[in-house]
Amino acid sequence: MARLGGDEFAVILSPGSHDSAAASARHVIEVVGRGFEIDGHEIGIGTSVGIALSPADGGDPDTLLKNADLALYAAKADGRGTARFFENSMIERLQARRSLESDLRAAVANQELELYYQPLVSARTGAAAGVEALLRWRHPGRGMVPPSEFIPVAEATRLIIPLGAWSLRRACLDAIKLPQHLRISVNLSAIQLRSRDLVRTVREVLASTGMSPRRLELEVTESTLIRDADAARTALEELRSLGVRIAMDDFGTGYSSLSYIRNFPFDRIKIDKSFVDDLGRRRDSDAIIRAVTSIASSLGIETVAEGVETREQLVKLVAEACTELQGHLFSRAVPAEALPRVIAAIDRGHLAPRVPVPETADAD
């Protein structure tokens, strides 16, 4: 057994087989996952394992290590506590990823990415209450690259730091052109939240653009917070001291969501689309949304339901006292130049939350 560097280790099994390697991987994951007590604190560690077998996956040490590393990368992508064996298709995926990474670096350097915006609608008045900024990448050869493909690459390469700073500045500049009562939400990744420059960057952007801090909302997910809860809490409290609002995105998809509401300075929580999808079809989804809105209201926290697509969902969410709504029922995400028209159409519609909803404007 040897430490390769950082948090990566290598284990050589000889003689080895597929079954023995799999059993050893499971053993390592189980033992390390038991956790450790350090200075009275319980520390949990997740482990991912990549496996390469000789001679099928390489007859020399360098090839075996390289292919085991590819398998490790695939295991990490599957989530902690996972083991993967090397497959030849992993080489093709690596080459595709490197090509995407190269193109993304060029796109970030040339500021070729853009922001689209999706409105958030007040459940009480039916008028637009704010917009969420969403990154989009229109590649000259690939077309529109889904965020699910390029955001993980941006995070793994730390390109998310300059990209996030650009997004924040661009969003604030676009927000200044909108009615002053509308807030703008910008997503933060785990890498950004751990960056020492985050608070300084936000402060500088607000100062240089003239954007009111009360109009800016920064969204984080539970997976972002779980990486380093203490550091995340410190950063969020510093941001909130600037006057910026903090929202928890994808609420309900993790295991510690309720404890995060108690321990972090949230102004708003966004109920995940998966619960909204099942409204009226699964009693547990209805009950969860009812409980979330009730708890949030008692704590003075507003709620946003994501992924609202039908009038039936709208009526149920309003009945459950959800504060705001977001989804294709009102508008898809649109470019900045189309946003004023979409917001005006939403406001003119005066969507009545407690009665059947009239047709909304086409935002495409």
C-alpha positions as CSV (number, residue, x, y, z in Angstrom):
1,M,0.0,0.0,0.0
2,A,1.3,3.5,-0.9
3,R,0.2,7.1,-0.8
4,L,0.4,8.6,-4.2
5,G,-0.2,12.1,-3.1
6,G,-3.0,14.2,-1.6
7,D,-5.8,11.9,-0.7
8,E,-5.0,9.2,-3.2
9,F,-3.6,5.8,-2.3
10,A,-2.6,2.7,-4.3
11,V,-3.0,-0.9,-3.2
12,I,-1.3,-3.8,-5.0
13,L,-2.9,-7.2,-4.6
14,S,-0.9,-10.3,-5.8
15,P,-2.1,-12.7,-6.9
16,G,-5.3,-10.8,-7.6
17,S,-8.6,-11.6,-9.3
18,H,-11.8,-9.7,-10.2
19,D,-13.6,-11.1,-7.1
20,S,-10.7,-10.5,-4.7
21,A,-10.2,-7.0,-5.9
22,A,-13.9,-6.2,-5.6
23,A,-14.0,-7.7,-2.1
24,S,-10.9,-5.7,-1.1
25,A,-12.5,-2.5,-2.4
26,R,-15.7,-3.1,-0.4
27,H,-13.6,-3.7,2.7
28,V,-11.6,-0.5,2.3
29,I,-14.8,1.5,1.7
30,E,-16.5,-0.1,4.8
31,V,-13.5,0.4,7.1
32,V,-12.7,3.9,6.2
33,G,-16.4,4.8,6.3
34,R,-16.7,4.0,10.0
35,G,-15.4,7.4,10.8
36,F,-13.0,8.8,13.3
37,E,-13.2,10.8,16.5
38,I,-10.8,13.8,16.5
39,D,-10.8,16.3,19.4
40,G,-14.3,15.1,20.4
41,H,-15.7,15.5,16.9
42,E,-16.9,12.6,14.7
43,I,-15.3,12.9,11.3
44,G,-16.8,11.0,8.4
45,I,-14.8,10.1,5.3
46,G,-16.1,8.7,2.0
47,T,-13.9,6.6,-0.2
48,S,-14.0,5.9,-4.0
49,V,-12.0,3.0,-5.5
50,G,-10.8,2.5,-9.1
51,I,-9.5,-1.0,-10.1
52,A,-7.3,-2.2,-13.0
53,L,-6.3,-5.8,-13.5
54,S,-3.1,-7.1,-15.1
55,P,-2.5,-8.2,-17.8
56,A,-6.0,-7.4,-19.2
57,D,-5.8,-3.7,-18.3
58,G,-2.0,-3.2,-18.8
59,G,1.2,-5.2,-18.5
60,D,3.3,-2.5,-17.0
61,P,3.0,-0.3,-13.8
62,D,2.4,3.0,-15.6
63,T,-0.5,1.7,-17.7
64,L,-2.0,-0.1,-14.7
65,L,-1.9,3.1,-12.6
66,K,-3.2,5.2,-15.4
67,N,-6.2,2.9,-16.0
68,A,-6.9,2.5,-12.3
69,D,-7.0,6.3,-12.1
70,L,-9.5,6.4,-14.9
71,A,-11.6,3.9,-13.1
72,L,-11.3,6.0,-9.9
73,Y,-12.5,9.1,-11.8
74,A,-15.6,7.1,-12.9
75,A,-16.2,5.9,-9.3
76,K,-16.0,9.5,-8.0
77,A,-18.6,10.5,-10.7
78,D,-20.9,7.8,-9.3
79,G,-20.7,9.3,-5.8
80,R,-18.8,8.4,-2.6
81,G,-18.6,4.8,-1.5
82,T,-18.3,3.4,-5.0
83,A,-15.8,1.0,-6.7
84,R,-15.4,0.8,-10.5
85,F,-13.3,-1.5,-12.7
86,F,-11.5,-0.1,-15.7
87,E,-13.2,-0.3,-19.0
88,N,-11.9,0.7,-22.4
89,S,-14.8,3.1,-22.9
90,M,-13.3,5.2,-20.1
91,I,-10.4,6.2,-22.3
92,E,-12.9,7.6,-24.9
93,R,-14.8,9.4,-22.2
94,L,-11.5,10.9,-20.9
95,Q,-10.6,12.1,-24.4
96,A,-14.0,13.7,-24.8
97,R,-13.8,15.3,-21.5
98,R,-10.3,16.8,-22.3
99,S,-11.7,18.2,-25.5
100,L,-14.6,19.7,-23.7
101,E,-12.3,21.1,-21.0
102,S,-10.1,22.7,-23.7
103,D,-13.1,24.3,-25.4
104,L,-14.4,25.5,-22.1
105,R,-11.1,27.2,-21.2
106,A,-11.2,29.1,-24.4
107,A,-14.9,30.0,-23.9
108,V,-14.3,31.4,-20.5
109,A,-11.2,33.3,-21.6
110,N,-13.2,34.8,-24.5
111,Q,-16.4,35.3,-22.5
112,E,-18.4,33.2,-24.9
113,L,-20.8,31.9,-22.2
114,E,-24.0,33.8,-21.5
115,L,-26.7,34.1,-18.9
116,Y,-30.4,33.2,-19.3
117,Y,-33.0,34.2,-16.8
118,Q,-36.1,32.4,-15.4
119,P,-38.7,34.5,-13.5
120,L,-39.9,33.8,-10.0
121,V,-43.6,34.6,-9.5
122,S,-45.3,35.8,-6.3
123,A,-48.0,33.3,-5.2
124,R,-49.9,36.2,-3.6
125,T,-50.0,38.7,-6.4
126,G,-49.2,36.6,-9.5
127,A,-46.6,39.3,-10.5
128,A,-42.8,38.7,-11.1
129,A,-40.8,38.8,-7.9
130,G,-37.4,38.1,-9.2
131,V,-35.3,36.1,-11.7
132,E,-32.7,33.4,-11.5
133,A,-29.6,33.6,-13.6
134,L,-28.6,30.4,-15.4
135,L,-25.4,29.7,-17.3
136,R,-25.7,28.7,-20.9
137,W,-22.9,27.8,-23.4
138,R,-23.6,28.0,-27.1
139,H,-20.6,26.1,-28.6
140,P,-19.9,27.0,-32.2
141,G,-19.6,23.3,-33.1
142,R,-21.5,21.4,-30.4
143,G,-24.5,23.7,-30.2
144,M,-26.0,24.3,-26.8
145,V,-23.9,22.4,-24.2
146,P,-26.1,21.3,-21.2
147,P,-25.0,22.8,-17.9
148,S,-24.9,19.2,-16.5
149,E,-22.0,18.6,-18.8
150,F,-19.9,21.7,-18.5
151,I,-20.5,22.8,-14.9
152,P,-18.8,19.7,-13.4
153,V,-15.8,20.3,-15.8
154,A,-15.7,23.9,-14.7
155,E,-15.7,22.9,-11.0
156,A,-13.1,20.1,-11.5
157,T,-10.7,22.5,-13.2
158,R,-11.6,25.5,-10.9
159,L,-12.7,27.4,-14.0
160,I,-15.8,28.0,-12.0
161,I,-14.0,30.7,-10.0
162,P,-13.5,33.2,-12.9
163,L,-16.7,32.0,-14.5
164,G,-18.6,32.5,-11.3
165,A,-17.2,36.0,-10.9
166,W,-18.1,36.9,-14.4
167,S,-21.7,35.5,-13.9
168,L,-22.1,37.5,-10.8
169,R,-21.0,40.8,-12.5
170,R,-23.1,40.1,-15.6
171,A,-26.2,39.3,-13.6
172,C,-25.9,42.5,-11.5
173,L,-25.4,44.6,-14.7
174,D,-28.5,43.0,-16.2
175,A,-30.5,43.4,-13.0
176,I,-29.9,47.1,-12.9
177,K,-31.9,47.4,-16.1
178,L,-34.9,45.7,-14.6
179,P,-37.6,47.2,-12.2
180,Q,-36.0,47.9,-8.9
181,H,-38.3,45.7,-6.9
182,L,-37.1,42.5,-8.7
183,R,-34.3,40.6,-7.1
184,I,-31.8,38.4,-9.0
185,S,-30.6,35.0,-7.9
186,V,-27.1,33.6,-8.7
187,N,-26.0,30.1,-8.0
188,L,-22.8,29.4,-6.0
189,S,-20.8,26.1,-6.4
190,A,-18.9,24.4,-3.6
191,I,-15.6,25.6,-5.1
192,Q,-16.7,29.2,-5.0
193,L,-18.0,28.9,-1.5
194,R,-14.7,27.6,-0.3
195,S,-12.8,30.4,-2.1
196,R,-11.2,33.0,0.1
197,D,-12.0,35.6,-2.5
198,L,-15.7,35.0,-2.6
199,V,-16.8,37.7,-0.1
200,R,-14.3,40.2,-1.6
201,T,-15.6,39.5,-5.1
202,V,-19.2,40.0,-4.1
203,R,-18.4,43.2,-2.4
204,E,-16.4,44.5,-5.4
205,V,-19.1,43.6,-7.8
206,L,-21.8,45.3,-5.8
207,A,-19.7,48.5,-5.5
208,S,-18.7,48.6,-9.1
209,T,-22.1,48.0,-10.6
210,G,-24.1,50.0,-8.1
211,M,-26.4,47.0,-7.4
212,S,-28.3,47.1,-4.1
213,P,-27.2,44.1,-1.9
214,R,-30.9,43.5,-1.0
215,R,-31.7,42.7,-4.6
216,L,-29.0,40.0,-4.8
217,E,-29.7,36.5,-3.7
218,L,-27.0,33.7,-3.7
219,E,-28.2,30.1,-4.0
220,V,-26.4,27.1,-2.5
221,T,-27.3,23.4,-2.4
222,E,-27.0,21.0,0.4
223,S,-24.2,19.1,-1.4
224,T,-22.4,22.5,-1.4
225,L,-22.7,22.9,2.3
226,I,-21.8,19.4,3.3
227,R,-18.3,19.6,2.0
228,D,-17.2,22.0,4.9
229,A,-20.1,23.1,7.0
230,D,-18.1,25.4,9.3
231,A,-16.4,27.2,6.5
232,A,-19.6,27.5,4.5
233,R,-21.5,29.0,7.5
234,T,-18.7,31.6,8.0
235,A,-18.8,32.6,4.3
236,L,-22.6,32.8,4.2
237,E,-22.8,34.9,7.4
238,E,-20.2,37.3,5.9
239,L,-22.2,37.6,2.7
240,R,-25.4,38.2,4.7
241,S,-23.7,40.9,6.6
242,L,-23.2,42.7,3.3
243,G,-27.0,42.7,2.9
244,V,-27.1,39.9,0.4
245,R,-29.8,37.3,0.7
246,I,-29.1,33.5,0.9
247,A,-31.3,30.7,-0.5
248,M,-31.0,27.0,-0.2
249,D,-31.6,25.3,-3.5
250,D,-33.0,21.8,-4.2
251,F,-34.3,21.6,-0.6
252,G,-35.4,18.1,0.4
253,T,-33.1,16.1,-1.8
254,G,-30.5,15.5,1.0
255,Y,-30.6,14.0,4.5
256,S,-29.8,17.0,6.6
257,S,-31.9,19.7,5.1
258,L,-33.8,20.4,8.3
259,S,-30.7,20.8,10.4
260,Y,-29.3,23.2,7.7
261,I,-32.3,25.4,8.1
262,R,-31.6,25.7,11.8
263,N,-27.8,26.2,11.5
264,F,-27.4,28.4,8.4
265,P,-28.6,32.0,7.7
266,F,-31.2,31.2,5.0
267,D,-33.7,33.8,3.8
268,R,-35.4,31.5,1.3
269,I,-35.6,27.7,0.6
270,K,-36.4,26.3,-2.8
271,I,-38.5,23.1,-2.8
272,D,-37.0,20.6,-5.3
273,K,-38.9,19.9,-8.5
274,S,-39.2,16.2,-7.7
275,F,-41.7,17.0,-4.9
276,V,-43.7,19.4,-7.2
277,D,-43.8,16.7,-9.9
278,D,-45.6,14.3,-7.6
279,L,-48.1,16.8,-6.2
280,G,-51.6,15.2,-6.2
281,R,-50.1,11.8,-7.2
282,R,-48.2,10.9,-4.0
283,R,-49.5,11.7,-0.5
284,D,-46.0,11.9,0.9
285,S,-45.0,14.7,-1.6
286,D,-48.1,16.7,-0.6
287,A,-47.3,16.2,3.1
288,I,-43.6,17.1,2.7
289,I,-44.4,20.4,0.9
290,R,-47.0,21.2,3.5
291,A,-44.5,20.5,6.3
292,V,-41.7,22.5,4.6
293,T,-43.9,25.6,4.1
294,S,-45.2,25.4,7.6
295,I,-41.7,25.1,9.2
296,A,-40.3,27.8,6.9
297,S,-43.2,30.2,7.7
298,S,-42.7,29.7,11.5
299,L,-39.0,30.6,11.1
300,G,-39.6,33.6,8.9
301,I,-38.2,31.9,5.8
302,E,-39.8,32.3,2.4
303,T,-40.3,29.3,0.1
304,V,-40.1,28.8,-3.7
305,A,-41.5,25.8,-5.5
306,E,-39.4,24.8,-8.5
307,G,-40.5,23.2,-11.7
308,V,-44.2,24.4,-11.7
309,E,-45.6,23.2,-15.0
310,T,-49.4,22.9,-14.5
311,R,-52.2,24.9,-13.2
312,E,-53.1,22.1,-10.8
313,Q,-49.7,22.3,-9.3
314,L,-50.1,26.0,-9.0
315,V,-53.4,25.8,-7.1
316,K,-52.1,23.2,-4.7
317,L,-48.9,25.1,-4.0
318,V,-50.8,28.3,-3.3
319,A,-53.1,26.3,-1.0
320,E,-50.0,25.1,0.9
321,A,-48.9,28.7,1.4
322,C,-45.8,28.5,-0.8
323,T,-44.4,32.1,-1.2
324,E,-43.2,32.0,-4.7
325,L,-43.3,29.8,-7.8
326,Q,-40.9,29.1,-10.7
327,G,-41.3,26.9,-13.7
328,H,-42.3,26.6,-17.3
329,L,-45.9,27.4,-16.5
330,F,-44.8,31.0,-16.3
331,S,-41.7,31.1,-18.5
332,R,-38.7,29.1,-19.6
333,A,-35.2,30.6,-19.1
334,V,-34.7,33.4,-21.7
335,P,-31.8,35.6,-22.8
336,A,-31.4,39.0,-21.0
337,E,-32.8,40.9,-24.0
338,A,-36.1,39.0,-23.9
339,L,-36.5,39.3,-20.1
340,P,-38.3,42.7,-19.9
341,R,-41.0,41.4,-22.4
342,V,-41.5,38.2,-20.4
343,I,-41.7,40.0,-17.1
344,A,-44.2,42.5,-18.5
345,A,-46.3,39.6,-19.9
346,I,-46.4,37.9,-16.5
347,D,-47.3,41.2,-14.7
348,R,-50.1,42.0,-17.2
349,G,-51.5,38.5,-16.8
350,H,-52.2,39.1,-13.0
351,L,-52.1,35.3,-12.4
352,A,-54.8,34.8,-9.7
353,P,-53.4,32.2,-7.3
354,R,-56.7,31.0,-5.9
355,V,-58.7,30.7,-9.1
356,P,-58.1,28.9,-12.4
357,V,-55.1,30.4,-14.1
358,P,-55.4,32.2,-17.5
359,E,-53.1,31.5,-20.3
360,T,-49.5,32.7,-19.7
361,A,-47.3,34.4,-22.3
362,D,-45.1,32.3,-24.6
363,A,-41.6,33.0,-23.5
364,D,-39.8,31.0,-26.3
